[in-house]
């Protein structure tokens, strides 16, 4: 389904985009970042928190990282301070890149079984599909943050993969 190169490219892409998104968010006040904006996770800050939480949750299943202690419902409030949130994101992006650099094609071809609190049951899925979801989930919610930042008057710049990573990774 996917290759280690795909995971490495997406980890690099997400790190660059997260840097751009966080730089734009940092130009807003704390109140502006935390303002209700009609998104599922309510605000820019809440959505960015959810992404850090979700990446940690998925990586706890995929690679044995420590799982977050907060529930899904609490995932929008993991880090109150923006500086702590930004630091967690930067650290996570470095850890994701290191993980992607060491995965093997055979591992991607296997299956992953986990208990989903959201679904309330055990699920088994191909690892390649789960890894694709990890990156797709980031892209989905980061797009929401991009829209909220744009509405707040901030600009992120290019977000298209070929323009962000013209060499492909």
C-alpha positions as CSV (number, residue, x, y, z in Angstrom):
1,X,0.0,0.0,0.0
2,X,2.6,2.6,1.1
3,X,6.4,2.6,1.4
4,X,8.8,3.8,4.0
5,X,9.7,6.6,1.6
6,X,6.0,7.8,1.7
7,X,6.1,7.9,5.5
8,X,9.4,9.8,5.5
9,X,8.1,12.3,2.9
10,X,4.9,12.8,4.9
11,X,6.8,13.2,8.2
12,X,9.0,15.8,6.6
13,X,6.0,17.6,5.0
14,X,4.1,17.7,8.2
15,X,7.1,19.1,10.1
16,X,7.5,21.9,7.6
17,X,3.8,22.7,7.6
18,X,3.5,22.5,11.3
19,X,6.4,25.0,11.6
20,X,4.5,27.4,9.2
21,X,1.2,26.9,11.0
22,X,2.7,27.5,14.4
23,X,4.6,30.6,13.2
24,X,1.3,32.1,11.9
25,X,-0.5,31.2,15.1
26,X,2.3,32.7,17.2
27,X,1.5,36.1,15.5
28,X,-2.0,36.0,17.1
29,X,-2.7,36.8,20.7
30,X,-3.5,34.0,23.1
31,X,-7.1,35.2,23.2
32,X,-7.3,35.1,19.4
33,X,-5.8,31.5,19.3
34,X,-8.3,30.3,21.9
35,X,-11.3,32.1,20.4
36,X,-14.3,30.0,19.5
37,X,-14.2,29.7,15.7
38,X,-16.8,27.1,15.0
39,X,-14.4,24.2,14.4
40,X,-14.9,20.8,15.9
41,X,-12.1,21.4,18.4
42,X,-13.5,25.0,18.8
43,X,-10.4,27.1,18.3
44,X,-6.9,27.2,16.7
45,X,-5.4,26.3,20.0
46,X,-7.9,23.5,20.7
47,X,-7.3,22.0,17.2
48,X,-3.5,22.1,17.5
49,X,-3.8,20.5,20.9
50,X,-6.0,17.7,19.5
51,X,-3.4,17.0,16.8
52,X,-0.6,16.6,19.4
53,X,-2.8,14.3,21.4
54,X,-3.9,12.3,18.4
55,X,-0.4,11.9,17.0
56,X,0.7,10.6,20.5
57,X,-2.3,8.3,20.7
58,X,-1.6,6.8,17.2
59,X,2.1,6.5,17.9
60,X,1.4,4.7,21.2
61,X,-0.4,2.1,19.1
62,X,2.0,2.1,16.2
63,X,5.3,2.3,18.0
64,X,4.8,1.9,21.7
65,X,5.1,5.6,22.6
66,X,3.6,6.7,25.9
67,X,-0.1,7.2,25.4
68,X,-1.7,10.5,26.4
69,X,-3.4,10.5,29.7
70,X,-6.3,12.7,28.6
71,X,-9.4,11.3,26.9
72,X,-10.4,12.1,23.3
73,X,-13.0,14.6,24.7
74,X,-10.2,16.4,26.6
75,X,-7.7,16.4,23.7
76,X,-8.4,20.0,22.8
77,X,-7.1,21.1,26.2
78,X,-3.8,19.2,26.7
79,X,-1.5,22.2,26.8
80,X,-2.9,25.5,28.2
81,X,0.2,27.5,27.2
82,X,1.0,28.0,23.6
83,X,4.7,27.8,24.2
84,X,4.3,24.3,25.7
85,X,2.1,23.2,22.9
86,X,4.6,24.5,20.3
87,X,7.4,22.7,22.1
88,X,5.4,19.5,22.2
89,X,4.7,19.7,18.5
90,X,8.3,20.4,17.6
91,X,9.5,17.4,19.7
92,X,6.8,15.2,18.2
93,X,7.7,16.1,14.6
94,X,11.3,15.2,15.3
95,X,10.2,11.9,16.9
96,X,7.9,11.1,13.9
97,X,10.8,11.8,11.4
98,X,13.1,9.5,13.4
99,X,10.4,6.8,13.5
100,X,9.7,7.1,9.8
101,X,13.4,6.8,9.0
102,X,13.6,3.4,10.6
103,X,10.4,1.6,9.4
104,X,10.8,-1.3,7.0
105,X,8.5,-2.3,4.1
106,X,7.7,-5.6,5.7
107,X,6.5,-3.9,8.8
108,X,4.1,-1.8,6.8
109,X,2.7,-4.9,5.2
110,X,1.6,-6.3,8.6
111,X,-1.5,-5.6,10.6
112,X,-2.1,-3.5,13.7
113,X,-4.6,-4.4,16.4
114,X,-5.7,-1.9,19.1
115,X,-8.6,-1.0,21.3
116,X,-10.4,2.1,20.0
117,X,-12.0,4.1,22.8
118,X,-13.9,6.1,20.2
119,X,-15.3,3.0,18.5
120,X,-15.6,1.1,21.8
121,X,-14.1,-2.1,20.4
122,X,-10.9,-3.8,19.2
123,X,-9.9,-3.0,15.6
124,X,-7.4,-4.6,13.3
125,X,-6.2,-2.8,10.2
126,X,-3.2,-2.9,7.8
127,X,-0.3,-0.9,9.3
128,X,0.1,1.0,6.0
129,X,-3.5,2.1,6.2
130,X,-3.0,3.2,9.9
131,X,0.1,5.2,9.0
132,X,-1.7,6.8,6.0
133,X,-4.4,7.8,8.5
134,X,-1.9,9.3,10.9
135,X,-0.7,11.7,8.2
136,X,-4.1,12.3,6.7
137,X,-5.5,13.2,10.1
138,X,-2.8,15.8,10.5
139,X,-3.5,17.2,7.1
140,X,-7.3,17.3,7.7
141,X,-7.1,19.2,11.0
142,X,-4.2,21.4,9.9
143,X,-6.4,22.5,7.0
144,X,-9.0,23.5,9.5
145,X,-6.3,25.5,11.4
146,X,-5.2,27.1,8.1
147,X,-8.7,28.2,7.4
148,X,-9.1,29.7,10.9
149,X,-5.7,31.5,10.6
150,X,-6.7,32.9,7.3
151,X,-10.0,34.1,8.7
152,X,-8.0,35.7,11.5
153,X,-5.9,37.6,8.9
154,X,-2.8,35.5,9.1
155,X,-1.0,34.0,6.1
156,X,0.8,30.6,6.2
157,X,2.2,30.5,2.6
158,X,2.4,27.6,0.3
159,X,1.0,24.3,1.7
160,X,1.0,22.2,-1.5
161,X,3.4,19.2,-1.1
162,X,5.4,19.8,-4.4
163,X,6.1,23.4,-3.4
164,X,6.9,22.7,0.3
165,X,9.1,19.7,-0.5
166,X,10.1,20.1,-4.1
167,X,12.7,17.3,-3.8
168,X,10.0,14.9,-2.5
169,X,11.4,14.5,1.0
